Amino acid sequence: MDLNVISLPTGRPMMNLAQTITDFAQIGLFHTVFLRGILTHGEVVDDVNNVTEAPVVDFGSNWVGINDLNSVAMKTLFRLAAVTGDRVIPYADVANAIIKMVECGPDSALAKDRKGIAKRWAVYFEVLPPNTVISGLATLIGANDTGRGIDFSTVDEVIEPTELERAVLDAIEMQYDFCAPSSRLCREARKLLSKDSKLTVDYRTLKKIPFILKPEREYNRLIGFEPDARLVTKLETVGMTGLAKSSDGLRVIVEYLVSEENVEGNSFNVHADAKQIVAGSYVNEKTGTSIGLNIDTKFAQKLTGIGAVIREIYPDYVNGQKCFVMLDKVAKTAEVELINASDVDREMQIKQWIKSDLATAA
């Protein structure tokens, strides 16, 4: 096929055919249907063979990959292999990571050119690569198809994350469900950079990291994980996960899962059947903040004041930590404590507080 043919009308914006074939080779994964009506599947494969020395692999269903370690698709897989350990990553997550990096454009291009190339590349993927294609591409680098997704632990050589990427990885792994809003993730990652580092983490950084996925208007998530619905739901009961009281009812513990939404929005709601149990006015002695629930007001669904206490005592709170609010109905005090989800010993100590003998002794 003569690759000097340029600017072909396709029903889409005018296209440079030679450039498209070269782009396919750089990306390392393409769907020949994109050139339907212009070239046959075989012609596209032949033309790509003419512009690359790397083996071209036909995965079927008009999907083609290139076994080129420098292609965007392959480099993405090697980057995933460095951070996923022995976790099985869903096929769709791997596919989305590749598409995400395609939409970033080539990292070898100048910044002034990269955005335009990325915009052109994004158009090539009219559908997400199917599971069989992701499996075929991943096995080329030594990964294992488990039937449920891809296990990258068998890959011998990987592309390690940069200092910036490592900070983001460490920050998101600190989150209860390995998910976080952009603002929190960037803030926590910046804290993990060396003090003399001139690097910074912002939303543009996150867009260039393959192992961080972010569906439109949703939280960033570490590849292979999904947000805990209890942290992102808009229901009135957001956050509250449990309640316990002493036998005489004088001590009550309300348990929450911390989220940026309930801390910053002061939305520590209480289940309807718990309102009478927690109702009252209390003081947090560490901050002097009033905490309470007045069942005679329109705000009766909220235990107010908790967010203010957390922001003062725990300014570095992490999404998904457990929050225990200990209400003493005799002393009229409210203690607020945050612990990591995995701190089982401390959780047991806190819950000992409501034992009847302790309550009676008080």
C-alpha positions as CSV (number, residue, x, y, z in Angstrom):
1,M,0.0,0.0,0.0
2,D,1.3,3.4,-0.9
3,L,1.7,5.3,2.4
4,N,2.2,8.6,0.6
5,V,-1.6,8.9,0.3
6,I,-2.6,11.5,2.8
7,S,-5.6,13.5,4.0
8,L,-8.3,10.8,3.3
9,P,-11.9,11.7,4.1
10,T,-13.3,9.0,6.4
11,G,-16.4,10.6,7.8
12,R,-14.1,11.7,10.6
13,P,-11.7,14.7,10.5
14,M,-9.2,14.5,7.6
15,M,-6.6,11.9,8.3
16,N,-3.0,11.4,7.3
17,L,-2.8,7.7,6.5
18,A,1.0,7.4,6.8
19,Q,0.8,9.1,10.2
20,T,-1.9,6.8,11.4
21,I,0.1,3.7,10.5
22,T,3.2,5.2,12.3
23,D,1.0,6.0,15.3
24,F,-0.3,2.4,15.4
25,A,3.3,1.2,15.5
26,Q,4.2,3.6,18.4
27,I,1.2,2.7,20.4
28,G,1.7,-1.0,20.0
29,L,-1.9,-2.0,20.0
30,F,-4.6,-1.1,17.5
31,H,-7.9,-2.0,16.0
32,T,-7.8,-2.2,12.2
33,V,-11.6,-1.5,12.0
34,F,-10.6,2.1,12.5
35,L,-9.5,2.1,8.9
36,R,-12.5,0.3,7.6
37,G,-13.4,1.4,4.1
38,I,-9.8,2.5,3.5
39,L,-7.6,-0.6,4.0
40,T,-8.4,-4.2,4.7
41,H,-7.3,-5.8,7.9
42,G,-4.5,-7.6,6.1
43,E,-3.3,-4.4,4.4
44,V,-3.1,-2.5,7.7
45,V,-1.0,-5.4,9.2
46,D,1.3,-5.3,6.2
47,D,1.7,-1.6,6.4
48,V,2.5,-1.7,10.1
49,N,5.1,-4.4,9.4
50,N,6.7,-2.0,7.0
51,V,7.3,0.6,9.6
52,T,8.5,-1.5,12.6
53,E,11.1,-4.2,13.0
54,A,9.3,-5.7,16.0
55,P,7.0,-8.7,15.6
56,V,3.4,-7.9,14.8
57,V,0.9,-10.2,16.5
58,D,-2.7,-10.7,15.2
59,F,-4.9,-11.4,18.2
60,G,-8.1,-11.9,16.1
61,S,-11.3,-9.8,16.0
62,N,-9.3,-7.2,14.1
63,W,-7.1,-6.4,17.1
64,V,-3.3,-6.3,16.5
65,G,-0.4,-5.9,18.9
66,I,3.3,-5.3,18.5
67,N,5.9,-7.0,20.6
68,D,7.9,-3.9,21.0
69,L,9.2,-3.1,24.5
70,N,9.3,0.6,23.6
71,S,5.6,0.8,22.6
72,V,3.1,2.6,24.8
73,A,1.1,-0.5,25.4
74,M,4.1,-2.6,26.4
75,K,5.7,0.0,28.6
76,T,2.3,0.4,30.4
77,L,2.2,-3.3,31.1
78,F,5.8,-3.2,32.5
79,R,4.9,-0.3,34.7
80,L,1.9,-2.1,36.0
81,A,4.0,-5.2,36.7
82,A,6.2,-3.1,39.0
83,V,3.4,-2.2,41.4
84,T,0.7,-4.9,41.4
85,G,2.5,-7.7,43.1
86,D,0.7,-11.0,43.0
87,R,-2.8,-9.4,42.8
88,V,-5.0,-10.4,39.9
89,I,-5.9,-7.3,37.9
90,P,-9.2,-7.3,36.0
91,Y,-8.8,-7.3,32.2
92,A,-10.8,-4.1,31.9
93,D,-8.5,-2.3,34.4
94,V,-5.5,-3.3,32.4
95,A,-7.2,-2.2,29.2
96,N,-8.2,1.2,30.7
97,A,-4.6,1.7,32.0
98,I,-3.3,1.3,28.4
99,I,-5.9,3.6,27.0
100,K,-5.1,6.1,29.7
101,M,-1.5,6.2,28.6
102,V,-2.4,6.3,25.0
103,E,-4.4,9.4,25.7
104,C,-1.3,11.0,27.3
105,G,0.6,10.7,24.1
106,P,4.2,9.6,23.6
107,D,6.5,10.5,26.6
108,S,9.3,11.0,24.1
109,A,7.5,14.0,22.4
110,L,8.1,17.6,23.3
111,A,5.5,19.0,25.7
112,K,4.3,21.4,23.1
113,D,3.6,18.5,20.7
114,R,2.4,15.8,23.1
115,K,-1.1,17.2,23.7
116,G,-1.9,17.3,20.0
117,I,-0.6,13.8,19.4
118,A,-2.5,12.5,22.4
119,K,-5.7,14.0,21.1
120,R,-5.1,12.2,17.7
121,W,-4.3,8.9,19.4
122,A,-7.4,8.9,21.6
123,V,-9.6,8.8,18.5
124,Y,-8.1,5.4,17.4
125,F,-9.8,3.5,20.2
126,E,-13.5,3.4,19.4
127,V,-14.0,0.3,21.6
128,L,-12.1,-1.0,24.6
129,P,-9.7,-3.9,23.9
130,P,-11.5,-7.2,24.8
131,N,-10.2,-9.7,27.4
132,T,-8.6,-12.0,24.9
133,V,-6.5,-9.1,23.5
134,I,-5.3,-8.0,26.9
135,S,-4.5,-11.6,27.7
136,G,-2.5,-12.0,24.5
137,L,-0.6,-8.7,25.0
138,A,0.2,-9.4,28.7
139,T,1.5,-12.9,28.1
140,L,4.0,-11.4,25.6
141,I,5.8,-9.9,28.6
142,G,5.6,-13.0,30.7
143,A,2.4,-12.2,32.7
144,N,-0.1,-14.9,33.5
145,D,-3.8,-15.0,32.5
146,T,-5.6,-16.5,35.4
147,G,-9.0,-16.6,33.7
148,R,-10.2,-13.9,36.1
149,G,-7.6,-11.3,35.0
150,I,-3.9,-10.7,34.7
151,D,-1.2,-11.8,37.3
152,F,1.9,-9.7,36.7
153,S,4.0,-11.4,39.4
154,T,5.6,-13.7,36.8
155,V,7.1,-10.8,34.8
156,D,10.9,-10.9,35.3
157,E,11.8,-7.3,34.3
158,V,9.6,-4.3,35.1
159,I,9.7,-0.5,34.9
160,E,9.9,0.8,38.4
161,P,7.9,3.9,39.4
162,T,9.6,7.3,39.6
163,E,9.9,9.1,42.9
164,L,6.8,11.0,42.1
165,E,4.8,7.9,41.2
166,R,6.1,6.1,44.3
167,A,4.8,8.9,46.5
168,V,1.4,8.6,44.9
169,L,1.4,4.8,45.2
170,D,2.3,5.0,48.9
171,A,-0.3,7.6,49.5
172,I,-3.1,5.6,47.9
173,E,-2.1,2.4,49.6
174,M,-2.6,4.2,52.9
175,Q,-6.2,4.7,52.2
176,Y,-8.7,2.2,53.6
177,D,-10.1,1.1,50.2
178,F,-7.1,2.2,48.1
179,C,-9.2,5.0,46.7
180,A,-9.1,8.8,47.2
181,P,-10.3,12.1,45.8
182,S,-7.7,13.9,43.8
183,S,-7.2,16.7,46.3
184,R,-6.6,14.3,49.2
185,L,-4.3,12.0,47.1
186,C,-2.2,14.8,45.9
187,R,-1.9,16.3,49.4
188,E,-0.9,13.1,51.0
189,A,1.6,12.2,48.2
190,R,3.3,15.6,48.5
191,K,4.0,14.8,52.2
192,L,5.9,11.7,51.1
193,L,8.3,13.4,48.8
194,S,11.7,14.2,50.2
195,K,12.0,17.6,51.9
196,D,14.5,18.9,49.3
197,S,12.5,17.6,46.4
198,K,11.5,20.1,43.7
199,L,8.8,17.8,42.5
200,T,5.1,18.4,43.1
201,V,2.0,16.3,42.8
202,D,-1.2,17.6,41.2
203,Y,-4.1,16.4,39.1
204,R,-2.0,16.5,36.0
205,T,0.5,14.1,37.6
206,L,-2.3,11.6,38.3
207,K,-3.4,11.7,34.7
208,K,0.0,10.3,33.6
209,I,0.2,7.4,36.1
210,P,-1.2,4.1,34.6
211,F,-1.9,2.3,37.9
212,I,-4.2,5.1,39.1
213,L,-7.6,4.9,37.4
214,K,-10.3,7.5,37.7
215,P,-13.6,7.1,36.0
216,E,-15.3,10.4,35.2
217,R,-16.5,12.2,38.4
218,E,-15.4,9.4,40.6
219,Y,-12.5,8.8,43.1
220,N,-9.0,7.9,42.0
221,R,-8.5,4.2,42.6
222,L,-5.5,1.9,42.7
223,I,-5.7,-0.5,39.7
224,G,-7.6,-3.6,40.8
225,F,-9.6,-1.9,43.6
226,E,-13.0,-0.3,43.8
227,P,-14.2,2.4,46.2
228,D,-16.0,1.2,49.3
229,A,-19.6,2.2,48.7
230,R,-20.0,3.3,52.3
231,L,-17.4,6.1,51.7
232,V,-18.9,7.5,48.5
233,T,-22.6,7.0,48.9
234,K,-24.9,10.0,49.2
235,L,-27.4,8.2,51.4
236,E,-28.3,10.0,54.7
237,T,-26.6,7.2,56.7
238,V,-23.2,7.9,55.0
239,G,-20.3,6.8,57.2
240,M,-22.0,5.2,60.2
241,T,-21.1,1.6,60.6
242,G,-22.0,0.6,64.1
243,L,-23.2,1.5,67.6
244,A,-22.7,0.0,71.0
245,K,-23.8,1.0,74.5
246,S,-23.3,-0.1,78.0
247,S,-26.0,-2.1,79.8
248,D,-27.2,1.0,81.7
249,G,-27.1,3.1,78.5
250,L,-24.8,5.7,80.1
251,R,-22.0,5.1,77.7
252,V,-22.4,5.0,74.0
253,I,-19.9,4.4,71.1
254,V,-20.9,5.4,67.6
255,E,-18.6,4.1,64.9
256,Y,-18.0,5.7,61.5
257,L,-15.8,5.3,58.4
258,V,-14.1,8.5,57.8
259,S,-14.4,10.1,54.4
260,E,-13.5,13.6,53.1
261,E,-17.1,14.1,52.4
262,N,-18.3,13.6,56.0
263,V,-15.3,15.4,57.7
264,E,-15.3,18.5,55.5
265,G,-19.1,18.6,55.2
266,N,-19.8,17.8,58.9
267,S,-22.1,15.0,57.7
268,F,-21.8,12.4,60.5
269,N,-25.3,11.1,60.2
270,V,-27.0,8.8,62.7
271,H,-29.4,5.9,61.8
272,A,-33.0,6.6,62.6
273,D,-33.1,3.9,65.3
274,A,-30.1,5.3,67.0
275,K,-31.2,8.9,67.5
276,Q,-32.7,8.4,70.9
277,I,-29.7,6.5,72.1
278,V,-27.1,9.2,71.2
279,A,-29.3,12.3,71.7
280,G,-27.8,14.9,74.0
281,S,-25.2,17.6,74.2
282,Y,-21.5,16.8,74.9
283,V,-18.2,18.5,75.0
284,N,-14.9,17.3,73.5
285,E,-12.5,18.2,76.2
286,K,-9.4,18.2,73.9
287,T,-10.8,20.9,71.7
288,G,-13.7,22.5,73.6
289,T,-15.9,21.7,70.7
290,S,-19.6,20.9,71.3
291,I,-20.8,17.6,69.9
292,G,-24.4,16.6,70.0
293,L,-27.8,15.7,68.5
294,N,-31.0,17.5,69.3
295,I,-33.9,15.3,68.1
296,D,-36.2,18.3,68.2
297,T,-34.5,20.1,65.4
298,K,-34.4,19.6,61.6
299,F,-30.8,18.6,62.0
300,A,-31.7,15.6,64.1
301,Q,-30.1,13.2,61.6
302,K,-26.6,14.6,62.3
303,L,-24.2,14.2,65.2
304,T,-22.7,17.7,64.9
305,G,-19.2,18.8,65.8
306,I,-17.3,15.6,64.9
307,G,-15.8,17.0,61.7
308,A,-14.5,20.1,63.5
309,V,-12.8,17.9,66.1
310,I,-11.2,15.6,63.5
311,R,-9.9,18.6,61.5
312,E,-8.2,20.0,64.6
313,I,-6.9,16.8,66.2
314,Y,-6.3,14.7,63.1
315,P,-5.5,17.2,60.3
316,D,-3.8,14.3,58.4
317,Y,-6.8,12.0,58.6
318,V,-7.0,9.3,55.9
319,N,-10.0,8.3,53.9
320,G,-11.3,5.0,55.3
321,Q,-10.0,5.3,58.9
322,K,-12.3,4.2,61.6
323,C,-13.7,6.9,63.8
324,F,-15.1,6.1,67.3
325,V,-17.2,8.7,69.1
326,M,-17.4,7.9,72.8
327,L,-20.4,9.6,74.5
328,D,-20.5,9.7,78.3
329,K,-24.0,10.7,79.3
330,V,-23.0,11.3,82.9
331,A,-20.0,13.5,82.4
332,K,-21.6,15.0,79.2
333,T,-18.3,14.5,77.3
334,A,-17.5,13.1,73.8
335,E,-14.2,11.7,73.0
336,V,-13.3,11.3,69.3
337,E,-10.6,8.8,68.2
338,L,-9.4,7.8,64.7
339,I,-7.6,4.5,64.1
340,N,-6.4,2.7,61.1
341,A,-8.8,0.0,59.8
342,S,-6.2,-2.7,60.6
343,D,-5.6,-1.7,64.2
344,V,-7.7,-4.4,65.7
345,D,-6.0,-4.2,69.2
346,R,-6.9,-0.6,69.6
347,E,-10.4,-1.1,68.4
348,M,-10.9,-3.8,71.1
349,Q,-9.5,-1.5,73.8
350,I,-11.9,1.3,72.8
351,K,-14.9,-1.0,72.9
352,Q,-14.0,-2.2,76.4
353,W,-15.0,1.3,77.5
354,I,-18.7,0.5,77.3
355,K,-18.5,-2.5,79.6
356,S,-21.1,-2.3,82.3
357,D,-18.6,-2.5,85.1
358,L,-16.6,0.5,83.7
359,A,-19.8,2.4,83.3
360,T,-20.9,1.7,86.8
361,A,-17.5,2.7,88.2
362,A,-17.8,6.0,86.4
